[in-house]
Amino acid sequence: MRNQGLTLHGIKRRLRRFKYEAFHSLPWFSGHLTNSCWQAKYNTKNQHLQSELASLKGFEDELQGLEEEIQQCTTLVKEASSQVDKSVEELEACRQELAGAQRTIKKLEKDYDWVVEESP
């Protein structure tokens, strides 16, 4: 049987397959089995199928929880990336402002001698 995945559709499909196999694996057609014997075997198989279904449902719930956590982490990463981009833009603007201020200081030092004398 192919791996149906842990989706609800896959779980239902697997349950139908298990029920089919359980029904057809019993020798219900032979005359030596009584109805109660057949019913007992069917009940045993059905209980096994129900426990499998519960297990698969648990896995489905766990996967859904993990998908929600992944989505939350992805959102946090996107927000952090956006903030980093803004900070990089602000840093670049500050660098340009600093370079402009340094050019202005050098120009003033060339134009006015007293600016150099009063510099620390």
Secondary structure as GFF3:
##gff-version 3
##sequence-region A 1 120
A	DSSP	alpha_helix	8	25	.	.	.	ID=ss1
A	DSSP	alpha_helix	35	111	.	.	.	ID=ss2
A	DSSP	alpha_helix	113	118	.	.	.	ID=ss3
###
